Amino acid sequence: MPEILKIVLADDDEDDRDFFQEATQLTQIPILLTTVKNGLELMHLLQTSDKFDMIVLDVNMHLKNGIEALVEIRADKKHRDTFCAILTTASNKHLEEDTISKGANIFKTKPYNFDEYAANVKSIIQAYQNTLQS
């Protein structure tokens, strides 16, 4: 695993961005978190910055949603292999299957309970770590 895990989170909800940051602090893994408010900001950031280890996307965002951003990320040579996680309040089997088929590595929902939210963030990070070992 990298010395510092570089994660970018695209989520239009400020509270969810704060919850994600709190949840990453509970992992006790050194993490450099960058946040953006929508898929459009994310794509601009990805074009103008160094590579991230992980991209976490909310599905329902204005300007460019998480699925549209995911499709662009997978089409981009520079970020094609970057670990991508979907973390969203929208929860149904069809959406999960759709995002996985479009290249998401993992799909998790945002529960209303912070402990469950933190557990989902931890499982996303563990899934990333598992890809490094295989």
Backbone as a chain_set.jsonl record, in Angstrom:
{"seq": "MPEILKIVLADDDEDDRDFFQEATQLTQIPILLTTVKNGLELMHLLQTSDKFDMIVLDVNMHLKNGIEALVEIRADKKHRDTFCAILTTASNKHLEEDTISKGANIFKTKPYNFDEYAANVKSIIQAYQNTLQS", "coords": {"N": [[0.84, -1.179, 0.0], [0.419, 2.302, -0.675], [2.507, 4.829, 0.901], [1.112, 7.085, 1.819], [-2.276, 7.13, 1.419], [-3.893, 8.347, -1.309], [-6.862, 9.848, -1.786], [-9.688, 10.859, -3.656], [-12.771, 12.35, -3.204], [-15.901, 12.647, -4.607], [-18.684, 14.344, -3.993], [-21.761, 15.91, -3.565], [-22.891, 16.688, -1.206], [-22.265, 18.402, 1.676], [-22.262, 17.52, 4.355], [-21.977, 14.758, 4.006], [-19.432, 14.698, 2.871], [-17.968, 15.56, 5.079], [-18.574, 13.451, 6.889], [-17.316, 11.351, 5.557], [-14.638, 12.116, 5.722], [-14.296, 12.031, 8.533], [-14.743, 9.298, 8.911], [-12.571, 8.178, 7.52], [-10.501, 8.956, 9.161], [-10.838, 7.293, 11.322], [-9.809, 4.914, 10.447], [-7.109, 4.842, 10.852], [-5.162, 4.884, 8.974], [-2.726, 6.508, 7.046], [-4.039, 9.082, 5.234], [-4.559, 11.16, 2.481], [-6.964, 13.291, 1.778], [-8.894, 14.594, -0.778], [-11.541, 16.674, -1.725], [-14.357, 17.145, -3.881], [-17.215, 18.808, -5.333], [-18.846, 17.834, -7.337], [-19.185, 15.823, -10.359], [-18.153, 17.208, -12.532], [-16.269, 19.015, -11.438], [-14.584, 17.057, -10.434], [-13.588, 15.775, -12.78], [-12.151, 17.878, -13.905], [-10.223, 18.251, -11.896], [-8.907, 15.752, -12.022], [-7.701, 15.963, -14.506], [-5.832, 17.908, -14.076], [-4.111, 17.282, -11.997], [-1.884, 15.207, -10.007], [-1.905, 11.61, -10.066], [-4.455, 9.846, -8.324], [-4.882, 7.388, -5.722], [-7.316, 6.299, -5.222], [-10.696, 6.8, -6.192], [-13.692, 8.051, -5.065], [-17.091, 8.008, -5.568], [-20.185, 9.715, -5.443], [-23.447, 8.964, -6.593], [-25.696, 10.597, -7.285], [-25.304, 13.641, -8.29], [-25.174, 17.101, -9.164], [-24.589, 18.745, -12.343], [-22.567, 16.854, -13.326], [-23.075, 13.531, -12.952], [-22.177, 10.726, -10.773], [-22.067, 8.325, -12.237], [-21.736, 9.151, -14.882], [-19.25, 10.41, -14.594], [-17.702, 8.19, -13.84], [-17.736, 6.634, -16.204], [-16.288, 8.346, -17.894], [-13.836, 8.369, -16.526], [-12.993, 5.697, -16.781], [-12.569, 5.672, -19.505], [-10.363, 7.196, -19.832], [-6.952, 7.099, -20.333], [-5.012, 7.727, -18.361], [-6.327, 7.392, -15.917], [-7.684, 5.046, -16.043], [-7.174, 2.62, -14.685], [-7.438, 3.277, -12.037], [-8.598, 2.72, -8.762], [-12.005, 2.678, -8.224], [-14.741, 3.631, -6.323], [-18.187, 3.42, -5.552], [-20.232, 5.303, -3.535], [-23.169, 5.815, -2.222], [-26.478, 7.181, -1.578], [-28.509, 6.172, -3.018], [-29.948, 3.123, -3.513], [-30.178, 0.174, -5.038], [-30.428, -3.006, -6.645], [-30.178, -2.995, -9.443], [-28.891, -0.535, -9.978], [-26.464, -0.955, -8.652], [-25.436, -3.15, -10.158], [-25.251, -1.875, -12.646], [-23.327, 0.163, -12.197], [-21.1, -1.372, -11.51], [-20.761, -2.799, -13.885], [-19.953, -0.734, -15.484], [-17.473, -0.199, -14.578], [-16.923, 0.318, -11.858], [-15.191, -0.56, -8.904], [-16.235, -1.278, -6.476], [-19.35, -1.124, -4.737], [-21.14, 0.696, -2.45], [-23.558, 1.612, 0.032], [-24.794, 4.633, 1.587], [-25.473, 4.565, 4.786], [-27.748, 5.771, 7.352], [-26.758, 5.764, 9.873], [-23.84, 6.631, 11.582], [-21.796, 4.846, 12.442], [-22.218, 2.599, 10.829], [-21.82, 3.815, 8.376], [-19.107, 4.49, 8.593], [-18.09, 1.898, 8.721], [-18.638, 1.041, 6.12], [-16.976, 2.755, 4.659], [-14.518, 1.868, 5.601], [-14.605, -0.735, 4.558], [-14.448, -0.186, 1.853], [-11.85, 0.821, 1.657], [-10.46, -1.458, 2.476], [-11.114, -3.16, 0.358], [-9.722, -1.884, -1.678], [-7.108, -2.268, -0.722], [-6.982, -5.039, -0.961], [-6.903, -5.325, -3.738], [-4.343, -4.575, -4.261], [-2.867, -6.65, -3.317], [-3.392, -8.72, -4.964]], "CA": [[0.0, 0.0, 0.0], [1.227, 3.532, -0.68], [2.806, 5.403, 2.208], [-0.089, 7.879, 2.116], [-3.335, 6.787, 0.484], [-4.469, 9.569, -1.874], [-8.255, 9.61, -2.161], [-10.53, 11.993, -4.017], [-14.187, 12.086, -2.984], [-16.827, 13.532, -5.315], [-19.996, 14.267, -3.342], [-22.316, 17.255, -3.496], [-23.43, 16.94, 0.129], [-21.178, 18.79, 2.573], [-22.265, 16.631, 5.523], [-21.406, 13.47, 3.6], [-17.987, 14.878, 2.735], [-17.436, 15.59, 6.449], [-18.668, 12.092, 7.435], [-16.283, 10.536, 4.921], [-13.358, 12.484, 6.33], [-14.275, 11.46, 9.883], [-14.635, 7.841, 8.8], [-11.206, 7.813, 7.128], [-9.628, 9.153, 10.319], [-10.992, 6.134, 12.196], [-9.068, 3.77, 9.907], [-5.731, 4.968, 11.312], [-4.29, 4.772, 7.811], [-2.423, 7.863, 6.573], [-4.839, 9.374, 4.048], [-4.662, 12.536, 1.996], [-8.284, 13.348, 1.17], [-9.295, 15.767, -1.557], [-12.97, 16.572, -2.007], [-14.967, 18.003, -4.89], [-18.664, 18.85, -5.135], [-19.594, 17.194, -8.431], [-18.371, 15.125, -11.336], [-17.453, 18.166, -13.39], [-15.071, 19.416, -10.691], [-13.711, 15.886, -10.362], [-12.895, 15.566, -14.046], [-11.16, 18.956, -14.031], [-9.142, 17.924, -10.962], [-8.145, 14.611, -12.535], [-6.903, 16.408, -15.658], [-4.824, 18.902, -13.703], [-3.34, 16.914, -10.816], [-1.256, 13.896, -10.0], [-2.809, 10.469, -9.972], [-4.958, 9.435, -7.018], [-4.941, 5.942, -5.528], [-8.712, 5.899, -5.165], [-11.732, 7.792, -6.469], [-14.97, 7.663, -4.47], [-18.123, 8.781, -6.264], [-21.612, 9.67, -5.167], [-24.137, 8.84, -7.88], [-26.584, 11.73, -7.563], [-24.683, 14.964, -8.173], [-25.539, 17.983, -10.267], [-23.618, 19.052, -13.407], [-22.123, 15.562, -13.869], [-23.281, 12.571, -11.861], [-21.097, 9.775, -10.549], [-21.981, 7.324, -13.303], [-21.119, 9.831, -16.038], [-17.828, 10.582, -14.269], [-17.09, 6.859, -13.876], [-17.545, 6.266, -17.614], [-15.161, 9.166, -18.388], [-12.607, 7.913, -15.862], [-12.591, 4.426, -17.392], [-12.159, 5.926, -20.884], [-9.142, 8.004, -19.773], [-5.763, 6.254, -20.134], [-4.307, 8.069, -17.121], [-7.07, 6.975, -14.727], [-8.431, 3.832, -16.381], [-6.968, 1.556, -13.704], [-7.579, 3.785, -10.678], [-9.663, 2.093, -7.998], [-13.189, 3.546, -8.137], [-15.802, 3.149, -5.445], [-19.45, 4.155, -5.525], [-20.779, 5.428, -2.183], [-24.359, 6.591, -2.555], [-27.72, 6.903, -0.852], [-29.357, 5.406, -3.938], [-29.622, 1.713, -3.292], [-30.96, -0.896, -5.645], [-29.564, -3.997, -7.297], [-29.919, -2.578, -10.823], [-27.879, 0.525, -9.943], [-25.193, -1.588, -8.298], [-24.973, -3.907, -11.321], [-24.913, -0.919, -13.694], [-22.049, 0.828, -11.897], [-20.035, -2.383, -11.592], [-20.538, -3.095, -15.312], [-19.287, 0.431, -16.078], [-16.09, -0.122, -14.116], [-16.706, 0.536, -10.425], [-14.595, -1.705, -8.22], [-17.071, -1.63, -5.329], [-20.56, -0.318, -4.567], [-21.606, 0.722, -1.06], [-24.574, 2.63, 0.291], [-24.591, 5.519, 2.732], [-26.521, 4.392, 5.792], [-27.985, 6.965, 8.176], [-26.008, 5.58, 11.108], [-22.433, 6.926, 11.298], [-20.958, 3.654, 12.621], [-22.368, 1.795, 9.609], [-21.163, 4.589, 7.316], [-17.661, 4.3, 8.789], [-17.79, 0.51, 8.346], [-18.638, 0.982, 4.659], [-15.747, 3.414, 4.197], [-13.427, 0.928, 5.908], [-14.645, -1.862, 3.617], [-13.951, 0.329, 0.569], [-10.383, 0.875, 1.766], [-9.989, -2.849, 2.495], [-11.224, -3.686, -1.01], [-8.586, -1.309, -2.394], [-5.901, -2.974, -0.265], [-7.028, -6.392, -1.532], [-6.488, -5.276, -5.136], [-2.879, -4.431, -4.281], [-2.274, -7.935, -2.949], [-3.649, -9.743, -5.997]], "C": [[0.884, 1.24, 0.0], [1.447, 4.057, 0.74], [1.643, 6.259, 2.705], [-1.098, 7.568, 1.018], [-3.992, 8.083, 0.002], [-5.854, 9.264, -2.435], [-8.884, 10.925, -2.595], [-11.975, 11.538, -3.882], [-14.998, 13.123, -3.747], [-18.21, 13.335, -4.719], [-20.519, 15.689, -3.171], [-22.87, 17.623, -2.13], [-22.289, 17.206, 1.114], [-21.102, 17.885, 3.803], [-21.646, 15.277, 5.176], [-19.902, 13.571, 3.394], [-17.33, 14.891, 4.123], [-17.453, 14.196, 7.083], [-17.567, 11.213, 6.858], [-14.928, 10.84, 5.544], [-13.243, 11.916, 7.739], [-14.063, 9.952, 9.832], [-13.218, 7.419, 8.408], [-10.237, 7.981, 8.295], [-9.699, 7.969, 11.282], [-10.197, 4.931, 11.712], [-7.629, 3.724, 10.399], [-4.722, 4.687, 10.21], [-3.977, 6.199, 7.379], [-3.122, 8.124, 5.235], [-4.788, 10.864, 3.746], [-5.968, 12.596, 1.214], [-8.488, 14.682, 0.472], [-10.776, 15.599, -1.858], [-13.368, 17.563, -3.098], [-16.481, 17.844, -4.77], [-19.478, 18.187, -6.234], [-18.624, 16.556, -9.415], [-17.603, 16.035, -12.268], [-16.166, 18.65, -12.723], [-14.072, 18.267, -10.615], [-12.918, 15.714, -11.642], [-11.845, 16.65, -14.289], [-9.956, 18.661, -13.125], [-8.274, 16.794, -11.501], [-7.266, 14.993, -13.723], [-5.726, 17.277, -15.247], [-3.957, 18.503, -12.513], [-2.692, 15.546, -10.999], [-2.315, 12.81, -9.825], [-3.205, 10.2, -8.516], [-4.942, 7.911, -6.938], [-6.384, 5.444, -5.633], [-9.622, 7.088, -5.457], [-13.032, 7.25, -5.887], [-16.033, 8.606, -5.021], [-19.492, 8.596, -5.645], [-22.29, 9.56, -6.526], [-24.892, 10.115, -8.219], [-25.911, 13.059, -7.257], [-25.126, 15.791, -9.366], [-24.34, 18.207, -11.198], [-23.075, 17.791, -14.093], [-22.257, 14.559, -12.727], [-22.14, 11.563, -11.796], [-20.948, 8.727, -11.637], [-21.339, 7.928, -14.548], [-19.622, 10.017, -15.81], [-17.091, 9.251, -14.347], [-16.793, 6.428, -15.312], [-16.37, 7.051, -18.208], [-13.833, 8.694, -17.809], [-12.096, 6.638, -16.53], [-12.154, 4.597, -18.844], [-10.826, 6.68, -20.955], [-7.945, 7.106, -19.456], [-5.103, 6.477, -18.774], [-5.001, 7.483, -15.891], [-7.835, 5.673, -14.899], [-8.336, 2.756, -15.297], [-7.07, 2.024, -12.253], [-8.765, 3.113, -10.001], [-10.813, 3.086, -7.846], [-14.26, 2.884, -7.288], [-17.027, 4.045, -5.598], [-19.941, 4.127, -4.084], [-21.968, 6.366, -2.287], [-25.544, 6.251, -1.661], [-28.663, 6.083, -1.715], [-28.979, 3.937, -3.835], [-30.62, 0.802, -3.985], [-30.016, -1.779, -6.45], [-29.209, -3.584, -8.723], [-28.823, -1.51, -10.872], [-26.507, -0.06, -9.615], [-24.616, -2.344, -9.492], [-24.522, -2.98, -12.44], [-23.552, -0.276, -13.433], [-20.879, -0.15, -11.964], [-19.726, -2.684, -13.062], [-19.829, -1.943, -16.012], [-17.9, 0.672, -15.492], [-15.868, 0.178, -12.654], [-16.121, -0.729, -9.814], [-15.466, -2.201, -7.076], [-18.231, -0.648, -5.247], [-21.004, -0.435, -3.118], [-22.654, 1.817, -0.919], [-24.186, 3.456, 1.507], [-25.736, 5.281, 3.717], [-26.673, 5.678, 6.615], [-27.221, 6.923, 9.485], [-24.514, 5.772, 10.818], [-21.544, 5.69, 11.442], [-21.024, 2.753, 11.391], [-21.7, 2.488, 8.421], [-19.65, 4.366, 7.394], [-17.245, 2.877, 8.405], [-17.761, 0.359, 6.83], [-17.393, 1.644, 4.077], [-14.555, 2.489, 4.441], [-13.419, -0.232, 4.916], [-14.205, -1.436, 2.217], [-12.426, 0.335, 0.58], [-9.801, -0.54, 1.79], [-10.058, -3.475, 1.104], [-10.082, -3.151, -1.866], [-7.303, -2.056, -2.016], [-5.839, -4.38, -0.852], [-6.598, -6.396, -2.995], [-4.972, -5.156, -5.254], [-2.19, -5.765, -4.028], [-2.476, -8.982, -4.031], [-2.908, -9.452, -7.277]], "O": [[1.961, 1.243, 0.595], [0.675, 3.766, 1.653], [1.242, 6.167, 3.865], [-0.808, 7.725, -0.167], [-4.574, 8.824, 0.793], [-6.003, 8.532, -3.413], [-8.65, 11.971, -1.988], [-12.356, 10.478, -4.38], [-14.813, 14.326, -3.564], [-18.836, 12.292, -4.91], [-19.803, 16.567, -2.688], [-23.279, 18.765, -1.921], [-21.451, 16.336, 1.354], [-20.011, 17.523, 4.243], [-20.882, 14.718, 5.963], [-19.171, 12.632, 3.708], [-16.265, 14.304, 4.316], [-16.488, 13.793, 7.731], [-16.956, 10.422, 7.578], [-14.161, 9.928, 5.855], [-12.199, 11.374, 8.102], [-13.295, 9.398, 10.619], [-12.714, 6.412, 8.906], [-9.263, 7.237, 8.407], [-8.727, 7.676, 11.979], [-9.936, 4.015, 12.491], [-6.998, 2.668, 10.362], [-3.582, 4.304, 10.473], [-4.883, 7.032, 7.346], [-2.833, 7.469, 4.234], [-4.95, 11.707, 4.628], [-6.076, 12.03, 0.126], [-8.284, 15.748, 1.051], [-11.22, 14.505, -2.207], [-12.804, 18.65, -3.222], [-16.97, 16.877, -4.186], [-20.684, 17.997, -6.076], [-17.409, 16.727, -9.317], [-16.526, 15.679, -12.745], [-15.108, 18.694, -13.351], [-12.864, 18.477, -10.718], [-11.702, 15.526, -11.598], [-10.771, 16.367, -14.819], [-8.808, 18.807, -13.546], [-7.047, 16.868, -11.443], [-6.201, 14.407, -13.92], [-4.737, 17.378, -15.973], [-3.142, 19.306, -12.058], [-2.914, 14.843, -11.984], [-3.464, 13.084, -9.479], [-2.386, 10.314, -7.604], [-4.983, 7.228, -7.962], [-6.639, 4.322, -6.071], [-9.362, 8.216, -5.036], [-13.426, 6.121, -6.181], [-15.901, 9.828, -4.953], [-19.914, 7.476, -5.357], [-21.739, 10.031, -7.52], [-24.745, 10.654, -9.316], [-25.94, 13.543, -6.126], [-25.416, 15.258, -10.437], [-23.206, 17.882, -10.846], [-23.125, 17.686, -15.319], [-21.638, 14.712, -11.674], [-21.254, 11.549, -12.651], [-19.837, 8.286, -11.931], [-20.501, 7.297, -15.192], [-18.82, 9.808, -16.719], [-15.976, 9.19, -14.864], [-15.712, 5.913, -15.594], [-15.553, 6.49, -18.938], [-12.827, 8.626, -18.516], [-10.904, 6.516, -16.811], [-11.435, 3.746, -19.367], [-10.231, 6.787, -22.028], [-7.929, 6.43, -18.427], [-4.687, 5.524, -18.116], [-4.333, 7.116, -14.924], [-8.555, 5.247, -13.995], [-9.315, 2.061, -15.026], [-6.814, 1.244, -11.335], [-9.822, 2.957, -10.611], [-10.609, 4.21, -7.387], [-14.633, 1.732, -7.509], [-16.914, 5.261, -5.752], [-20.055, 3.06, -3.481], [-21.797, 7.577, -2.424], [-25.605, 5.174, -1.067], [-29.525, 5.374, -1.195], [-27.825, 3.564, -4.045], [-31.768, 0.681, -3.56], [-28.946, -1.346, -6.877], [-28.08, -3.792, -9.169], [-27.928, -1.578, -11.715], [-25.507, 0.304, -10.234], [-23.434, -2.197, -9.804], [-23.529, -3.256, -13.112], [-22.722, -0.181, -14.337], [-19.793, 0.205, -12.422], [-18.561, -2.809, -13.439], [-19.17, -2.153, -17.03], [-17.226, 1.634, -15.862], [-14.717, 0.286, -12.229], [-16.515, -1.839, -10.172], [-15.449, -3.385, -6.739], [-18.108, 0.513, -5.64], [-21.221, -1.538, -2.617], [-22.642, 2.811, -1.646], [-23.373, 3.045, 2.334], [-26.851, 5.752, 3.494], [-25.816, 6.56, 6.566], [-27.057, 7.953, 10.138], [-23.979, 5.143, 9.906], [-20.627, 5.502, 10.643], [-20.008, 2.207, 10.961], [-21.093, 1.837, 7.571], [-19.0, 4.088, 6.386], [-16.174, 2.673, 7.833], [-16.932, -0.386, 6.306], [-16.819, 1.147, 3.108], [-13.686, 2.349, 3.58], [-12.354, -0.667, 4.479], [-13.647, -2.243, 1.474], [-11.79, -0.097, -0.381], [-8.758, -0.788, 1.185], [-9.167, -4.23, 0.714], [-9.531, -3.882, -2.689], [-6.514, -2.429, -2.884], [-4.761, -4.858, -1.202], [-5.992, -7.364, -3.455], [-4.389, -5.593, -6.247], [-1.063, -5.983, -4.471], [-1.811, -10.017, -4.025], [-3.016, -10.212, -8.239]]}, "num_chains": 1, "name": "protein.A"}
